[in-house]
Amino acid sequence: MTVQDPNGNALPVVVIGAGPVGLAAAAHLVARNLEPLVLEAGPGAGTATRDWAHVRLFSTWSEVTDPAAEKLLAPTGWVKPDGATYPTGGDWAEQYLRPLAEALGGRVRFGARVTGVARAGRDRIVDSGRAEQPYSVYIQRADGGEERIPAAAVIDASGTWSTPSPMGADGLPALGEGAAAAQISYRVPDLKDPAVRARYAGKRTAVVGTGASAFTALAYLAELAKAEEGTHAVWILRRGISGSTFGGGASDQLPARGALGLAAKAAVDEGHADAVTGFRTTAVERDGDRLVLVAEDGRRLDPVDEVIVLTGFRPDLSFLDELRLGLDDRLQAPVALAPLIDPNQHSCGTVYPHGAKELSHPEQDVYLAGMKSYGRAPTFLAMTGYEQVRSIAAHLAGDHEAAERVELTLPETGVCGGAGLFDQPAAAEESGGGCCAAPAPTTLTIGIGAPAPSGGC
């Protein structure tokens, strides 16, 4: 694929996001002799990943580095960390993503927030000459300036980290959720930070959500409860507790993911957390300095001091509005991919690897990759994202056989999710497996084994 500007210069493939999947996409494009330009809104590689630097992935180093990226890094003297160990988000960003961005050099631009993507000279409704036009990618620089960058193709790997889902059970913020924002967090807390620890120590905290990020928060709060009297968690589940609530048990081939679910179960069994089932939040009311959650059936919880909302993430599609995307009405994922990742039916182990074919849109050579490709589905793995961009790069290079070839085997599990928790990797082996629910991303789900959209579980 070669698209040129009026001066005969080949246009780059613009990659949105310098997270794990975005940088891997750039590495695969370089390997295919295609020129990438990675645009990252943040100040450095893995900006979103660094937001959850304190959380340990439930995937090992061997499962969160991309082969093409490793080849690009090899001449720089980069030494791959021990493949059997579990990195934190901070480790991942500093020991892998930062060196990878440096190896890509001027192909990565930081402080470049994408504000819009369109066909050059064609808005969404115009058919005439559309397919022959390059793409225009609009950015806002950190200095406040604006640019329009022509592109041959676009790979959006910006993740979903910046758009967490709200507490309201109908997908909208609960009444009063915004007004109570000072006491509501949408991230797994870093309880090693003294200020954050003080926020939850000796307090009653509601944790809303049933994915791996919620498991992580429950496990963290349980540890805090052992050291700080009066610390207690109230776990809010929209459904009941069943055999799969805490994950896939011994069938999980990612031991740390299994141990994460067991840690959450222990928090309940040991009395550090109370589980409230079938509670679909519609309102947040104030009781003095505390908050009261109200369900659609009229139930009211006892007052809590803090609320941690971990109900997943959703894609920001606003800057892609002038493109013709084919997205599933429910998941906001590509229509061919959506049936494979429907969280009502699938887990990480049952979603087979997929690539350019499943990720295609009516607008040719535009792809959502990584956690963003999963829309609102929570079952994303980093290695899935790497396989996606390998296939996309092959397709853009015209190697359609390689684009359609499957080069990945995913670990089996009964249930899957986003965030990872593992301060003692050996404990994962001792757990005998266990459980885990996006996305992420992950991704996070969040995917990538951490509560991040650009991550993987």
Residue pairs with C-beta under 8 A, 6 or more apart in sequence:
1 34
1 152
1 153
1 365
1 396
1 397
1 398
2 10
2 152
3 10
3 11
3 134
3 152
3 153
4 10
4 11
5 11
5 134
5 150
10 35
10 152
11 134
11 150
11 151
11 152
12 35
12 36
12 37
12 107
12 149
12 151
12 152
13 29
13 34
13 35
13 36
13 37
13 151
13 152
13 153
13 154
13 155
13 396
14 36
14 37
14 38
14 39
14 135
14 137
14 149
14 151
14 153
14 154
14 155
15 22
15 25
15 26
15 29
15 36
15 37
15 38
15 39
15 154
15 155
15 157
16 22
16 38
16 39
16 114
16 137
16 154
16 155
16 156
16 157
16 158
17 38
17 39
17 40
17 156
17 157
17 158
17 159
17 370
17 454
18 38
18 39
18 40
18 42
18 44
18 45
18 46
18 47
18 97
18 101
18 108
18 110
19 45
19 46
19 47
19 48
19 49
19 97
19 157
19 158
19 159
19 370
19 452
19 454
19 455
20 46
20 49
20 64
20 66
20 92
20 96
20 97
20 370
20 382
20 385
20 386
20 448
20 454
20 455
20 456
21 157
21 159
21 369
21 370
21 371
21 382
21 385
21 386
21 388
21 389
21 454
22 38
22 40
22 155
22 157
22 158
22 369
22 370
22 454
23 38
23 45
23 69
23 97
23 100
23 101
23 104
23 108
24 66
24 68
24 69
24 385
24 386
24 389
25 36
25 38
25 155
25 157
25 369
25 389
25 392
25 393
26 36
26 38
26 104
26 107
26 108
27 66
27 68
27 69
27 71
27 72
27 100
27 104
28 66
28 68
28 389
28 390
28 392
28 393
28 394
29 35
29 36
29 393
29 396
30 36
30 68
30 72
30 104
30 107
31 68
31 71
31 72
31 393
32 393
32 394
32 396
32 397
32 399
33 397
34 393
34 396
34 397
35 107
36 104
36 107
37 107
37 109
37 149
37 151
38 101
38 104
38 107
38 108
38 109
39 109
39 112
39 113
39 114
39 137
39 139
39 149
40 47
40 108
40 109
40 110
40 111
40 112
41 47
41 111
41 112
41 113
41 114
41 158
42 48
42 110
42 111
43 110
43 111
43 142
44 50
44 98
44 101
44 110
45 93
45 97
45 98
45 100
45 101
45 108
46 89
46 92
46 93
46 97
46 98
46 454
48 159
48 161
48 162
48 452
48 453
48 454
49 89
49 90
49 92
49 93
49 97
49 450
49 452
49 454
49 455
50 89
50 90
50 93
51 89
51 161
51 187
51 452
52 89
52 187
52 188
52 419
52 444
52 446
52 450
52 451
52 452
52 455
53 88
53 89
53 90
53 93
53 190
54 88
54 89
54 90
54 188
54 190
54 192
54 193
55 88
55 89
55 188
55 216
55 419
55 420
55 421
55 450
55 451
56 86
56 87
56 88
56 89
56 256
56 420
56 421
56 422
56 423
56 450
57 64
57 86
57 87
57 88
57 89
57 92
57 256
57 420
57 422
57 448
57 449
57 450
57 455
57 456
57 457
58 86
58 212
58 254
58 256
58 257
58 259
58 260
58 420
58 421
58 422
58 428
58 436
58 449
58 457
59 86
59 254
59 256
59 257
59 381
59 382
59 383
59 420
59 448
59 449
59 456
59 457
60 83
60 84
60 85
60 86
60 256
61 80
61 81
61 82
61 83
61 84
61 85
61 86
61 87
62 83
62 84
63 254
63 381
63 382
63 383
63 449
63 456
64 87
64 92
64 96
64 382
64 383
64 448
64 449
64 456
65 80
65 96
66 386
66 389
67 386
68 390
69 96
69 100
70 80
72 100
72 103
72 104
73 99
73 100
73 103
76 99
76 102
76 103
78 99
78 103
81 87
81 91
81 95
81 96
85 425
86 256
86 420
86 422
86 425
86 428
87 95
87 96
89 450
89 452
89 455
92 450
92 455
101 108
110 142
111 141
111 142
111 143
112 139
112 140
112 141
112 142
112 147
113 139
113 140
113 141
114 137
114 138
114 139
114 158
114 319
115 138
115 139
115 140
115 146
115 319
116 136
116 137
116 138
116 319
116 321
116 322
117 135
117 136
117 137
117 138
117 154
117 156
117 319
117 320
117 322
117 323
117 366
118 124
118 135
118 136
118 138
118 322
118 323
119 126
119 130
119 133
119 134
119 135
119 136
119 322
119 323
119 363
120 133
120 134
120 135
120 136
120 150
121 133
121 136
122 128
122 129
122 130
122 133
123 322
124 321
124 322
124 323
124 324
131 364
134 150
134 151
134 152
135 150
135 151
135 152
135 153
135 154
135 365
135 366
136 148
136 149
136 150
136 151
137 148
137 149
137 150
137 151
137 154
138 146
138 147
138 148
138 149
138 319
139 146
139 147
139 148
139 149
140 146
141 147
152 365
153 365
153 366
153 367
153 396
154 365
154 366
154 367
155 367
155 369
155 389
155 392
156 320
156 366
156 367
156 368
156 369
156 372
157 368
157 369
157 370
157 372
157 385
157 389
157 454
158 316
158 372
158 454
159 370
159 371
159 372
159 440
159 441
159 443
159 444
159 446
159 447
159 452
159 453
159 454
160 313
160 314
160 315
160 316
160 371
160 372
160 438
160 439
160 440
160 441
160 443
160 444
160 446
160 453
161 313
161 371
161 440
161 441
161 444
161 446
161 452
161 453
161 454
162 316
162 453
163 313
163 314
163 315
163 316
164 186
164 187
164 309
164 311
164 312
164 313
164 314
165 171
165 309
165 311
165 312
165 313
165 314
165 376
166 172
166 173
166 174
166 177
166 309
166 311
167 173
167 174
167 177
167 184
167 208
167 281
167 284
167 307
167 309
167 311
168 174
168 175
168 177
168 281
168 282
169 238
169 280
169 281
169 282
169 296
170 280
170 282
174 281
174 282
174 283
174 284
174 293
175 282
175 283
175 284
176 283
176 284
176 285
176 286
177 184
177 284
179 284
179 286
180 284
180 286
180 291
180 307
183 291
183 305
183 306
183 307
184 284
184 306
184 307
184 308
184 309
185 306
185 307
185 308
185 309
186 308
186 309
186 310
187 308
187 451
188 213
188 216
188 217
188 220
188 308
188 310
188 419
188 451
189 196
189 199
189 200
189 217
189 220
189 308
190 196
191 197
191 200
191 220
191 221
191 223
191 224
197 224
199 306
200 221
200 224
200 231
200 306
201 224
201 228
201 230
201 231
202 228
202 229
202 230
202 231
203 230
203 231
203 232
203 304
203 305
203 306
204 230
204 232
204 233
204 234
204 290
204 302
204 303
204 304
204 305
204 306
205 221
205 231
205 232
205 233
205 234
205 304
205 305
205 306
205 307
205 308
206 233
206 234
206 235
206 236
206 291
206 293
206 301
206 304
206 306
206 307
206 308
207 214
207 217
207 218
207 221
207 233
207 234
207 235
207 236
207 273
207 307
207 308
207 310
208 214
208 236
208 281
208 293
208 307
208 308
208 309
208 310
208 311
209 236
209 309
209 310
209 311
209 312
210 237
210 238
210 239
210 245
210 437
211 310
211 312
211 378
211 417
211 418
211 419
211 437
211 438
211 439
211 445
212 257
212 260
212 261
212 416
212 417
212 418
212 419
212 420
212 421
212 436
212 437
212 445
212 451
212 457
213 310
213 417
213 418
213 419
213 444
213 445
213 446
213 451
214 235
214 264
214 310
215 246
215 260
215 261
215 263
215 264
215 417
215 419
215 421
215 436
216 260
216 264
216 419
216 420
216 421
216 451
217 233
217 308
217 310
218 233
218 235
218 263
218 264
218 267
218 268
218 272
218 273
219 260
219 263
219 264
219 266
219 267
219 421
220 421
221 231
221 232
221 233
221 267
221 272
221 273
222 233
222 263
222 266
222 267
222 270
222 272
222 273
224 231
225 231
225 232
225 233
225 272
226 272
231 272
232 272
232 273
232 274
233 267
233 272
233 273
233 274
234 273
234 274
234 276
234 301
234 302
234 304
235 267
235 268
235 273
235 274
235 275
235 276
236 276
236 279
236 281
236 293
236 301
237 245
237 275
237 276
237 277
237 278
237 279
238 278
238 279
238 280
239 277
239 278
240 277
240 278
241 275
241 277
244 414
244 415
244 435
245 435
246 261
246 262
246 264
246 265
246 434
246 435
247 257
247 258
247 260
247 261
247 413
247 414
247 415
247 416
247 417
247 434
247 435
247 436
248 258
248 347
248 349
248 413
248 414
248 415
248 416
248 433
248 434
248 435
248 436
249 258
249 414
249 433
249 434
249 435
250 258
250 432
250 433
250 434
251 412
251 413
251 414
251 433
252 258
252 411
252 412
252 413
252 414
252 433
252 434
252 435
252 436
253 349
253 411
253 412
253 413
253 433
254 411
254 413
254 436
254 449
254 457
255 428
255 429
255 431
255 432
255 433
255 434
256 420
256 422
256 425
256 428
256 449
257 413
257 416
257 417
257 420
257 434
257 435
257 436
257 449
257 457
258 413
258 428
258 431
258 432
258 433
258 434
258 435
258 436
259 422
259 427
259 428
259 431
259 434
260 419
260 420
260 421
260 422
260 434
260 435
260 436
261 415
261 434
261 435
261 436
262 431
262 434
262 435
263 421
265 435
267 273
268 274
268 275
276 301
278 297
279 293
279 295
279 299
279 301
280 295
280 296
280 297
281 293
281 294
281 295
281 296
282 294
282 295
282 296
283 293
283 294
284 291
284 292
284 293
284 294
284 307
285 291
285 292
285 294
285 300
286 292
287 303
288 303
289 305
290 303
290 304
290 305
291 303
291 304
291 305
291 306
291 307
292 300
292 301
292 302
292 303
292 304
293 300
293 301
293 304
293 307
294 300
294 301
310 419
310 451
312 376
312 378
312 418
312 438
312 439
312 440
312 445
313 371
313 376
313 378
313 438
313 439
313 440
313 441
313 443
313 444
313 445
313 446
313 453
314 332
314 375
314 376
315 332
315 368
315 372
315 375
315 376
317 325
317 327
317 332
323 361
323 363
323 366
324 361
324 362
324 363
325 334
325 361
325 362
325 363
325 366
325 368
326 334
326 335
326 336
326 360
326 361
326 362
327 333
327 334
327 335
327 375
328 334
328 335
328 337
328 338
328 375
330 338
330 342
330 376
331 338
331 341
331 342
331 374
331 375
331 376
331 377
332 375
332 376
333 341
333 368
333 373
333 374
333 375
333 376
333 377
334 358
334 359
334 360
334 361
334 368
334 373
336 357
336 358
336 359
336 360
337 354
337 358
337 359
337 373
337 374
338 375
338 377
340 346
340 351
340 352
340 354
340 358
341 351
341 374
341 377
341 379
342 377
343 377
343 378
343 379
343 437
343 438
346 379
347 379
347 413
347 414
347 415
347 416
348 379
348 380
348 381
348 384
348 410
348 411
348 413
348 416
348 457
349 410
349 411
349 412
349 413
349 414
349 416
351 379
351 384
351 410
352 406
352 410
353 384
353 387
353 406
353 407
353 408
353 409
353 410
354 384
354 387
354 388
354 391
355 387
355 388
355 390
355 391
355 392
355 394
355 395
355 403
355 404
356 367
356 391
356 392
356 394
356 395
356 396
356 403
356 404
357 391
357 403
357 404
359 367
359 368
359 369
359 373
359 388
359 391
359 392
360 367
361 367
365 396
367 373
367 388
367 392
369 385
369 388
369 389
369 392
370 380
370 385
370 388
370 389
370 441
370 443
370 447
370 453
370 454
371 380
371 385
371 438
371 439
371 440
371 441
371 442
371 443
371 444
371 445
371 446
371 447
371 448
371 452
371 453
371 454
371 455
371 456
372 441
372 453
373 385
373 388
374 380
374 438
374 439
374 440
374 441
374 443
374 447
376 438
377 438
377 439
378 416
378 417
378 418
378 437
378 438
378 439
378 440
378 441
378 445
378 446
378 447
379 416
379 417
379 437
379 438
379 439
379 445
379 457
380 418
380 438
380 439
380 440
380 441
380 442
380 443
380 444
380 445
380 446
380 447
380 448
380 455
380 456
380 457
381 410
381 411
381 416
381 442
381 443
381 447
381 448
381 449
381 456
381 457
382 442
382 443
382 447
382 448
382 449
382 455
382 456
382 457
383 408
383 410
383 456
384 408
384 410
384 456
385 447
385 448
385 456
386 408
387 406
387 407
387 408
390 407
391 402
391 403
391 404
391 405
392 403
394 400
394 402
394 403
395 403
413 436
414 435
415 435
415 436
415 437
416 436
416 437
416 457
417 436
417 437
417 438
417 439
417 445
417 457
418 437
418 438
418 439
418 440
418 441
418 442
418 443
418 444
418 445
418 446
418 447
418 448
418 449
418 450
418 451
418 452
418 455
418 457
419 440
419 442
419 444
419 445
419 446
419 449
419 450
419 451
419 452
419 457
420 449
420 450
420 457
422 428
436 457
437 445
438 444
438 445
438 446
438 447
439 445
439 446
439 447
439 453
439 457
440 446
440 447
440 448
440 451
440 452
440 453
440 455
440 457
441 447
441 448
441 452
441 453
441 454
441 455
441 456
442 448
442 449
442 450
442 451
442 452
442 453
442 454
442 455
442 456
442 457
443 449
443 450
443 452
443 453
443 454
443 455
443 456
443 457
444 450
444 451
444 452
444 453
444 454
444 455
444 456
444 457
445 451
445 452
445 453
445 455
445 457
446 452
446 453
446 454
446 455
447 453
447 454
447 455
447 456
447 457
448 454
448 455
448 456
448 457
449 455
449 456
449 457
450 456
450 457
